[in-house]
């Protein structure tokens, strides 16, 4: 019960901070998740990362994230799941840049910001791959403004 309350509280706090822009210091998000004045140009269904990038991300994830979020991305004692319904409920209808920024400013828990932007983007590609989004021919860019143009939608 304690874990459920903690996970719910953390999720609610992150959702409120992300939507209000407080978590990133960035623009306030509209109801549908796009940054004000920011135009989305694609969705995760468009193959916005490569298989090679997801493989690199898996290695970084294993070394820096799996101890809390689990090898299967299903969460643990103190960390939420980042695959399946947990992912969909929290991130659908938000831009990928919001997820990138959230990960960058808060992970890994024992040293937020210690990874390079490319490593964070590779981990993001791995998370997207684990959530059954299709790989494509172009890697996710390590640039929040560009990532904000990609909308997270429900996987097919």
N, C-alpha and C positions, 0 to 999 in steps of 0.2 A: 504494500500500500504506500509506504514511504517513497519507494522508487517511482510509482505512478504519479504521485503528487509532485515530486521533484521534476520529473520529465514534463508533466503538463505545465508546471510553472515556468520552467526554462523555455519551453516551446512558445508559450504565450508571451513571455518577455521578449524573446527574439522576434516573434512575429510583429509585435507592437513597435519594437525598435526599428525593424527593417522597413515597415510600412511608413513610419513617421520620418525616416531618414536619419534618426538619431544614431543608429548603430554605425553608420558609415560617415556621417557628417555630410552626406550627399543630398541630392534633391529629394523632396517629398514625393512619395509614390502615389499615383492615382489608384482608384479602386481596382482597376484591371492589372496593376503591377508595372506598367511602363512608367519610366521616369518622366516627370513633367517636361514637355518639350522634346522628349527623346522618342524617336521613331524606331519601332522594331522592324527589322528587315527579314528575319527568319525565325524558325522555331527549332527545337531540338530534333524534330522529325526530319529536318533537312540534311542530316549528316554533317554536323558542325565540328566534329573532332575526328581524329584518325585512330585506327586500331593500334598503331605504334605508340601514339601518345597515351592511349589508355593503358598499354602494357607498361610504359614508363611510370605512369601514375600508380599502377598496382604496386610496383616496387616501393615507391615513396610512401604510399598508404601503409604497406606492410611494416615499414620501418618506423613510421611516425603516428599512425592513426589506429591501427588494428588493436592495440592494447586496450583502447577505450571503446571504440565503435565495433569491435569484433571482426574476425576474419571474413565473415559473410555480410558485414555492414548492417547487422541487425541490432546493434546497440549493446549496451552492457549495463553494469551497475549504475554508472554515473553519466553515461552518454546515450543520446537517442540513436535510434536506427536511422540510417541514411539510404536505405533501399526499400523498395516495395511501397506499401501503403503509407508508411511513415514519411517517406520522401514526397510522395504525391500530395498528401494532405498539407504539408508545410510549404512546399515550393511551387506547386502548380500556379500558373498565371503571374509569376514574378520573372523578371529578367535574369539571365544567367549571371550578369554582373553583380546582382545582389547576393547571390550564393558565393561567388568568388570573394567578394569583400567580406562577407560574414566569416568565411573560412580563414581568410588572411588575417583579420583582426583578432580572432579568438582561438586559432588552432596552430600548432598543437597546444594543448592546455598547459603544458609545462614550458612553453616558449613561443607564444604567439608571434608571428611575423618572422620567425627564424628561417623559413624556407624562402627560396627565390620565387618571384612571380611565376616563372615557368614551371617550377615544381608544384605550386598551388594549382596552376592551370592543368597540369598533368593529372593531379589527384582528382580534380573536377571531371576531367575526361573519363577517368576510371569509374567514378561514381555514376556518371551518366551511362557508361557502358554497362555497369552492373544493374542499372535500372532499365535495361533493354532498349535504349535509344540506339539508332543506327549510326555506325561509323561512316565517314565520308572520305573525301580526298584532301581536305584542308584541316590543319590543326586549329584548335581553339586558340585565339590570340591571348597573350598575357597582358591585355589592356582592358581595364574596366569599362571604358566608354564603348569599346567595340563589343564587349560581352553584354552590355546593356541593350544592344540591338537584337539579341537573341532571346526569345520568349520560351520559358519552360511551360510545356503543355503536357497533357496526359499521354503516356506512351501507348502505342497501339498494340 
